[in-house]
Amino acid sequence: MLLNAIFLLSGGAVQAIQLIAALSILILLHEGGHFLFARLFKTRVEKFYLFFDFLFPFSGLLNFSLFKKKVGDTEYGIGWFPLGGYVKISGMVDESMDKEQMALPPQPWEYRSKPAWQRLFIMLGGIIINVLVGMIIYMFMFGIWGEEYLPTANAKYGIMADSVAKSIGLRNGDKIVGIDGRPVDRFNKIVPTMILNEASTINVKRGDATVNINIPAGTVHSIIKGQKNTFILPRSPIVIAQVAKKMEAQRMGLLEGDSIIAINNIPVFFYDEFDSIKRTLVGKPITITAIRNHTQLAQFSGVVPKDKALGFFVKPGEDFFTLARIKYAPIEAVGKGFSHTIVQFQNYWLQFKLIFTSKEIKASESLGGIVSFGKLFSPEFHWYDFLALTAFISIILAFMNLLPIPGLDGGYVIFLIWELVTRRKVSEKIMERATTVGLVILLALMLYANGLDVFRLFKK
């Protein structure tokens, strides 16, 4: 019933529901990791909350819950502030900033009374669970669906280049054979490889010649700023997949399955050729020549509207290519899920690093808040897409929580590693001050990222 309801909702609502569902599940599992290790080491957990029951990061403001129930020593609840969640572990300096408890003598069941190695596992618990969740999801996905992708060599018609790609010297029909002299096996990895490796050349086959296209400064910035994923696409013939009602294409008599071969008697074989000619005919007559039922040649006349939209959709390139399909046995799926998780973690680290090291990538254009996360989800619900993105977000949460910022798990981990190495415990006063500074930093980052989303919405 829930999925049926989701299918009836608008695209934006479907994206919002998927975002809330994914984040809620991952937050519960992350906090559950801390809870699990705390209980394993007989440490009392006073609260386990999805979302905050206060105005984060101000633990004393607007304290109320949407739901709460105490079981044993732990109060389980749902807070009103829908960003994140937390577990309150006895005897620990955390976002609750419970200074009264910390002023009392340490108790055996408290976090501060446990050996440093146990406290380290308690702090790493959420990160460990997030990595495992991503890994398990990928294992199931590879086991159930396997893999399907377009090998670069199978893009037999070459590429369709957008304005940015053309500006650096790429042409429609070029066949990409490598990046910086190294082959890229999958077509969808070409652009990420170029960006993450800060490549300097694209190696293409143009006719019988091999040409090296230099990637000038500013190219990556232009690709990211565009945010349309159209730098290069596999080139494909023009076969109509669907004709929209009450638009020019329907009035002209075009039908699903028609294969377009000419405009105004100018031969066109690929969509980029069709589109470039169509754009010169706005408000002017157009005659489309097409093959119907594989044998019948027909012509259809009309006028190109001012918005340039004739009103038909073409078949995706995948329909014309031989895709690679890999099926995994259960044991193989486990291994693939493990290795894929590592690759995704490494790729996210490279993306994160480029924000600080690359002259091409600007934080103001690359960062985003809750709205940007929501837009990552498909407007239509599909289990594969939802699980793939949930697994990736789980890896992002693990990575972000590893950052050495006080208030995040990584900040506590740094102090604990210091303690293990020096055998000197960091004082609670220092921990309190560091946590306060860290929470302020996190609040500033949160406001900045979500502010960018708001700015982009108004900019549109």
C-alpha positions in Angstrom: 0.0 0.0 0.0 2.8 2.4 0.8 4.6 1.9 -2.5 1.3 2.3 -4.4 0.8 5.6 -2.6 4.3 6.7 -3.5 3.7 6.0 -7.2 0.8 8.4 -7.2 2.7 11.3 -5.7 4.5 14.1 -7.6 8.2 13.7 -8.5 9.3 16.2 -5.8 7.2 14.4 -3.1 8.6 11.0 -4.2 12.2 12.4 -3.9 11.4 13.9 -0.4 9.9 10.6 0.8 12.9 8.6 -0.4 15.3 11.1 1.2 13.5 11.0 4.6 13.3 7.2 4.4 17.0 6.7 3.5 18.3 9.2 6.1 16.1 7.9 8.9 17.2 4.3 8.3 20.9 5.3 8.1 20.8 7.6 11.1 19.1 4.9 13.2 21.7 2.3 12.1 24.6 4.8 12.7 23.4 5.6 16.2 22.6 1.9 16.7 26.3 1.2 16.1 27.3 3.4 19.0 24.5 1.8 21.1 25.6 -1.7 20.2 29.3 -1.2 21.2 28.3 0.8 24.3 26.0 -2.1 25.5 28.7 -4.6 24.5 31.1 -3.0 27.0 28.4 -2.6 29.7 28.1 1.2 29.2 24.8 2.8 30.0 22.9 4.6 27.2 20.5 7.2 28.6 18.9 8.3 25.3 18.6 6.9 21.7 16.9 9.4 19.4 16.1 9.7 15.8 16.4 13.5 15.1 17.1 15.9 17.9 14.8 16.8 20.8 16.4 20.2 21.0 17.4 23.0 18.7 20.7 21.6 17.5 23.4 22.4 18.6 21.8 24.2 21.6 21.0 21.3 24.0 19.0 23.6 26.3 16.7 25.2 23.8 13.2 23.9 22.8 13.5 20.5 24.5 10.6 18.3 23.5 10.0 15.0 21.7 7.4 13.9 19.2 7.6 10.4 20.8 9.4 8.8 23.7 9.4 5.7 25.7 11.7 4.5 28.4 12.8 0.8 28.3 15.3 -0.2 31.1 17.9 2.6 31.4 17.3 4.0 27.9 14.8 6.5 26.7 14.0 5.9 23.0 12.4 8.7 21.1 11.9 10.8 18.0 12.9 14.5 18.2 11.3 17.4 16.5 14.4 18.8 14.8 14.8 16.6 11.7 18.5 16.7 11.1 20.5 13.8 12.4 20.1 11.9 15.7 22.1 10.9 18.7 22.7 8.5 21.6 23.4 10.0 25.0 26.0 7.8 26.6 26.5 8.2 30.4 29.7 9.9 31.4 30.5 11.3 27.9 31.0 14.8 26.7 28.7 15.1 23.7 26.1 17.3 22.0 23.9 17.1 25.1 26.6 19.0 27.1 25.4 17.5 30.4 27.9 19.3 32.7 26.1 18.3 35.9 26.6 14.6 35.2 30.3 15.2 34.4 30.8 17.1 37.7 29.9 13.9 39.6 32.4 11.1 40.4 32.8 8.6 37.6 30.6 5.5 37.9 31.5 2.0 36.6 28.8 2.0 33.9 29.9 5.3 32.5 31.9 5.9 29.3 34.7 7.8 31.0 35.3 4.8 33.3 36.0 2.4 30.4 39.4 1.6 28.9 40.5 3.8 26.0 40.3 0.9 23.5 36.6 0.2 24.4 35.8 3.9 24.1 37.4 3.9 20.7 35.2 1.1 19.5 32.1 2.9 20.9 33.0 6.0 19.0 33.8 4.0 15.8 30.6 2.0 16.1 28.4 4.2 13.9 31.1 4.5 11.2 31.6 0.7 11.2 27.9 0.1 10.8 27.5 2.7 8.0 30.3 1.0 6.0 28.8 -2.4 6.6 25.4 -1.2 5.6 26.7 0.1 2.3 28.7 -3.1 1.8 25.7 -5.3 2.4 23.4 -3.3 0.2 25.9 -3.5 -2.7 26.2 -7.3 -2.1 22.5 -7.8 -2.4 22.3 -5.5 -5.5 25.1 -7.4 -7.3 23.5 -10.7 -6.3 20.0 -9.8 -7.4 20.6 -7.5 -10.4 24.2 -8.0 -11.3 25.8 -5.3 -13.4 24.8 -3.7 -16.7 26.9 -1.0 -18.4 28.0 0.3 -21.8 31.7 -0.6 -22.6 33.4 2.4 -24.0 34.4 0.3 -27.1 30.7 -0.4 -27.8 29.8 3.2 -28.3 30.0 2.5 -32.0 28.7 5.8 -33.2 31.1 7.8 -31.1 30.1 10.7 -28.8 27.6 13.5 -28.9 29.5 16.5 -27.5 27.8 19.5 -25.8 29.1 23.1 -26.1 31.7 22.7 -23.4 33.1 19.5 -25.0 33.2 21.2 -28.4 35.0 24.2 -27.0 38.0 22.1 -26.0 38.1 20.4 -29.4 35.9 17.3 -29.2 33.6 16.6 -32.1 30.4 14.7 -32.6 31.3 11.2 -33.7 34.7 11.1 -31.9 35.4 7.8 -30.3 37.1 8.1 -26.9 39.8 5.5 -26.4 41.5 6.8 -23.2 42.2 9.5 -20.6 45.8 10.5 -20.3 46.8 7.5 -22.3 45.0 5.0 -20.1 41.9 3.2 -21.4 38.6 3.6 -19.6 36.5 0.5 -19.8 33.1 1.9 -19.1 31.5 4.9 -20.9 30.0 6.3 -17.8 33.4 6.4 -16.1 35.0 8.7 -18.7 33.9 12.0 -17.2 34.4 11.0 -13.5 37.9 9.7 -14.4 38.7 12.9 -16.1 37.6 15.0 -13.1 38.8 12.9 -10.2 42.3 12.3 -11.8 42.6 15.9 -12.9 43.4 14.6 -16.4 45.2 16.7 -19.0 44.3 14.9 -22.2 41.5 12.9 -23.8 42.6 10.4 -26.4 40.1 10.0 -29.2 39.9 8.1 -32.5 38.7 10.4 -35.3 38.3 8.6 -38.5 41.5 6.6 -39.0 43.6 9.0 -36.8 44.2 9.1 -33.1 44.0 12.6 -31.7 44.9 13.9 -28.2 42.6 16.6 -27.0 44.1 18.9 -24.3 41.9 19.7 -21.4 42.4 23.4 -20.7 42.0 25.1 -17.4 38.4 25.9 -16.6 36.9 22.8 -18.3 36.1 20.9 -15.2 34.6 24.0 -13.6 32.3 24.4 -16.7 31.2 20.8 -16.5 30.4 20.9 -12.8 28.7 24.3 -13.1 26.5 23.0 -15.9 25.2 20.2 -13.7 23.4 18.5 -16.7 25.6 15.5 -17.3 25.7 16.2 -21.0 29.4 16.9 -21.6 29.5 13.7 -23.7 26.8 11.2 -24.4 26.8 8.1 -26.6 25.8 9.1 -30.1 22.8 7.2 -31.5 20.3 7.2 -34.4 17.0 9.1 -34.1 14.1 6.6 -33.5 11.0 8.0 -31.9 10.1 6.3 -28.6 7.0 8.4 -27.7 5.0 11.3 -29.2 3.4 13.8 -26.9 -0.2 14.6 -27.3 -1.4 18.0 -28.7 2.1 19.0 -29.8 3.5 19.7 -33.3 5.0 16.2 -33.8 1.5 14.6 -33.3 -0.1 17.2 -35.7 2.6 16.4 -38.3 1.7 12.7 -38.0 4.9 11.3 -36.5 4.5 8.0 -34.7 6.4 5.8 -32.2 9.0 3.7 -34.1 9.6 6.2 -36.9 13.3 6.5 -37.8 14.2 10.1 -38.9 16.7 10.3 -41.7 16.4 13.9 -43.0 15.2 17.4 -42.3 14.2 19.6 -45.3 16.0 17.0 -47.5 19.2 17.4 -45.5 20.4 13.9 -44.4 20.6 13.4 -40.7 21.5 10.2 -39.0 22.1 11.2 -35.4 20.2 13.3 -32.9 22.9 16.0 -32.6 22.6 16.5 -36.4 18.9 16.7 -36.2 18.9 19.1 -33.2 21.5 21.5 -34.7 19.4 22.0 -37.9 16.1 22.2 -36.0 17.4 25.1 -33.9 17.9 27.2 -37.1 14.3 26.7 -38.1 12.4 28.3 -35.2 9.1 29.6 -36.4 9.9 28.2 -39.9 8.5 25.3 -41.9 10.1 21.9 -41.3 9.8 18.7 -43.3 10.9 15.5 -41.7 11.7 12.4 -43.7 11.4 9.1 -41.8 11.4 5.4 -42.3 8.2 3.7 -41.0 7.9 0.0 -40.3 11.5 -0.4 -41.5 10.6 -0.1 -45.2 8.1 2.7 -45.8 9.6 6.2 -46.6 7.4 9.1 -45.6 7.5 12.9 -45.1 5.8 15.0 -42.4 5.5 18.7 -42.6 5.0 21.3 -39.8 6.5 24.4 -38.2 9.1 24.5 -35.5 7.6 26.1 -32.4 9.3 29.1 -30.6 10.3 26.8 -27.7 12.0 24.5 -30.3 10.1 21.5 -28.9 8.4 19.4 -31.5 7.0 17.1 -28.9 8.6 13.6 -29.2 11.1 11.6 -27.2 13.8 9.5 -28.9 14.9 6.0 -27.9 17.8 6.0 -25.4 21.3 5.1 -26.8 21.3 1.8 -24.9 18.7 0.5 -27.3 21.3 0.6 -30.1 24.4 -0.7 -28.3 25.6 -4.0 -26.9 25.6 -3.7 -23.2 27.9 -5.7 -20.9 25.9 -7.8 -18.5 27.5 -9.5 -15.5 25.7 -12.0 -13.2 27.2 -12.8 -9.9 26.9 -16.0 -7.9 26.3 -15.4 -4.1 30.0 -15.7 -3.1 31.0 -13.5 -6.1 28.4 -10.9 -5.1 29.9 -10.7 -1.6 33.4 -10.1 -3.0 32.1 -7.5 -5.5 30.1 -5.7 -2.8 33.2 -5.5 -0.6 35.5 -4.2 -3.4 32.8 -1.8 -4.7 32.4 -0.3 -1.2 36.2 0.4 -1.1 36.1 2.0 -4.6 33.1 4.2 -3.6 34.9 5.3 -0.4 38.1 6.2 -2.4 36.1 8.1 -5.0 34.3 10.1 -2.4 37.6 11.0 -0.7 38.9 12.2 -4.1 35.8 14.3 -4.6 36.1 15.8 -1.1 39.8 16.5 -1.5 39.3 18.3 -4.8 37.2 20.9 -3.1 40.3 22.1 -1.2 43.0 21.3 -3.8 41.5 22.0 -7.2 41.3 25.4 -8.8 38.4 24.2 -10.9 36.1 23.2 -8.2 34.4 25.8 -6.0 32.8 24.9 -2.7 29.9 27.3 -3.4 29.1 25.3 -6.6 29.9 21.8 -5.3 28.4 21.7 -1.8 24.7 21.4 -1.0 22.3 20.7 1.8 19.1 18.8 2.3 17.6 20.0 -1.0 20.6 18.9 -3.0 20.5 15.4 -1.3 16.8 15.1 -2.2 17.5 15.9 -5.9 19.9 13.0 -6.1 16.9 10.6 -5.8 14.8 9.7 -8.8 11.4 11.4 -9.2 10.0 7.9 -9.8 10.6 5.1 -7.2 12.7 2.2 -8.3 14.2 -0.2 -5.8 17.6 -0.4 -7.6 18.1 3.4 -7.7 16.9 3.8 -4.1 19.2 1.1 -2.8 22.2 2.3 -4.8 21.8 5.9 -3.5 21.1 4.7 0.1 24.3 2.7 0.0 26.3 5.6 -1.3 24.9 8.0 1.3 25.8 5.5 4.0 29.4 5.6 2.8 29.2 9.4 2.8 28.0 9.4 6.4 30.8 7.1 7.4 33.3 9.3 5.6 32.0 12.6 7.0 31.9 11.2 10.6 35.5 10.3 10.3 36.5 13.9 9.8 38.6 15.1 12.8 36.1 17.8 13.8 35.2 17.8 17.6 31.5 16.9 17.9 31.8 14.4 15.1 32.9 10.8 15.8 36.3 11.5 14.1 37.0 14.3 16.6 36.6 11.9 19.5 38.6 9.3 17.7 41.6 11.7 17.4 41.5 12.4 21.2 41.3 8.7 21.9 44.2 7.8 19.6 46.2 10.5 21.4 45.4 8.9 24.7 46.3 5.4 23.4 49.7 6.6 22.1 50.7 8.9 25.0 48.8 7.1 27.7 47.6 10.5 28.9 43.8 11.2 29.0 42.6 14.5 27.5 40.9 16.5 30.3 37.2 16.9 30.3 37.5 20.7 30.2 39.4 20.5 26.9 36.9 18.0 25.6 34.0 20.3 26.5 35.6 23.3 24.9 36.6 21.4 21.8 33.1 19.9 21.5 31.6 23.4 21.8 33.9 24.7 19.0 33.1 21.7 16.9 29.4 22.0 17.2 29.6 25.7 16.2 31.6 24.7 13.1 29.1 22.0 12.3 26.2 24.5 12.7 28.0 27.0 10.4 28.6 24.3 7.8 25.0 23.2 8.0 23.7 26.8 7.6 26.2 27.4 4.7 25.3 24.2 2.8 21.5 24.7 3.2 21.9 28.4 2.5 23.5 27.5 -0.9 20.4 25.4 -1.7 18.0 28.3 -0.8 20.1 30.7 -2.9 20.0 28.3 -5.9 16.2 28.0 -5.6 15.7 31.7 -5.7 18.3 32.1 -8.4 16.2 30.0 -10.7 
